[in-house]
Amino acid sequence: MTVRDDELLPIGTIAQRSGVNASALRYYESLGLIESVRSNAGHRRYRRSTLRRVAYVVFAQRLGFQLEEISGQLNGLPKHHAPTGDEWNSLSQIWIHRVDERMQDLMHLRKSLEKCIGCGCLSMKVCDVFNRADCIAENGVGPRSWLGDTLTRSESPDDE
């Protein structure tokens, strides 16, 4: 039997093959990430190439892309056949950028673990390591040193 790229498959088959629940597939469809056609009985049927789009959505989410971002990315891909090498190369540049960002964040986190996570006390009133007298709180909320804020010379713990 020859497999055609535009072969129509029921939602259960797409769910089983992709590892994504049917309810998620219907949600993806409501967002325009994938599309189905209806059989004469009104059942959803998806093109075989939908499996590639669903895989793209799943892995894009794992990289931290929001569904709205993924939708924009998928708008550049064909809906009725697998993407070409050129189409994939274009999209992969977006992923490469995101992976590089994540790697930088993880390396920063790894280095921070030897101290605390960006002044992990999150600017509580007492921090004998990096935030004596809660001076970092003046720079804003959250883990300020993790976000790239630095202590001024007068705030440095070494000066005391």
N, C-alpha and C positions, 0 to 999 in steps of 0.2 A: 504494500500500500504506500503510495506517495503522499507525503504530508505537504499540504498547501499552506502557505503563510497566512492566507485569509480564511482558513478553515474556522467554522464557528463551533465554539465549545460552550457547554452549559456552565452556569455559575459555580456549581459544585466541583466541576473538574478544574476550573481556574483556581478556586479556593484550595483544593487539595494540592495541586501542582505548585502553587505559589506559597503555600503555608500561611495565607492570609484569610481570615474569617470572611464568610459571605457578607456579613453585615458591614465590614470594612470596605469590601469591594463596592457595595451599594453606596457607601459614603463617598468613596473616591469618585464614583460615577457622578454623584450629586455635585461634586466640586469641579467636574469636567476633566479630571485626571485620566480617566478611562471612559470608554463609551461602549454601549451594548446595542444590539438590535433585538427586536422582539420576534419570537417565533409566532406562528399562527395561533398557538395556544396562549400567547402573551408572556411566555417565559423569556428571561434574559439569556442572550447568547453573546459571547465575546469572541472576537477574532483571536486566533492563536497568538498573534503579536502582542496582545494585551499582557501576556505573561512577562514580556520584557519590560513593559511600562510599569507593571506592578513591582517587579524586582527593582527597577530604578527608584520608585517611590520608597520602598522599604529601606534600601541602602542610603538614599539621600537623607531620610529621616535619621538614620543611625549616625550620619555625619553632622547632624544638627540643623539641617535645612528645615524650615517651616513649610507646611503644605502650600502656602501661598507662593513661596519661592519656587517650590518644585513645580507648581502649575506653570509658572512663567518659563521655567526651563523646558518643560515638556511641550510647550506651545511651539517650540522649534523643531520638534520631532514628528515624523509621519505617524498617523494614527492607524494606518491600515497595512503597514509592513514594518519589518525590523529596520532600525536605523542603519544608514550606510556608515562606513568607516570615517568619512569626513564629518558626518553629522555627529558621530560619537566623539571624535577628536575635539570638535568645537565645545561640546558640553563638558568633556573631561577637564578642560582648562578651569572651569568653575570649581570642580571638585578638587583639583590639585591645589588651588588657592585655599580652599576651606581646610583641606588636610594639613597644609603647611601652617595655617593659623592654629589649628588644634594641637599640632606637634609643639609649637612654640609655647602655647599655654601649658601643656603637660610638662615640658622641660622646666618652665618657671615654677610650676607646682612642685615638681620633684626637688628642685633646689630649695624651695621654701619649707619643705617638710623638715629640713634639718633645723630650722628656727621655729617658726610657727607660720600658719597660713596667712600671709599678708597682715600680720598683727591679728591673728585669729580671734583675739578677744573682741574684735569688732568695736573698738573704742570704748570699752568699759572703763570705769573710773580708775582701776588700778591695773597697771601692766608694768612689771619691773623689767621687762626685756626691751620692748620697743616703744612703749607709749606711756612713760611716766607722766603723771598729772593729767592724763587724758588729752594731751595737746593735739593729737591727730584728729580728734572729733571736730576741731575747727575747720578741717579740710573737707568735711562732708560725711555722709553715712557710709557704712559698709567697710569692707577690708581695704582701706585706703592704700596701704603699701602694696597690696596685691594689684590694685588698679593702676599702679604706676606713680602714685603720690610719693614724695620723699620728705624726710624730716629736714627741717632747717638746722643749721649748726647749733643754735641755742636750744633746740629740742632734742639733740642727739644724746642718747643714754651715756655715751662715753664722757660727756662734759661734766657729769655730776660726780 
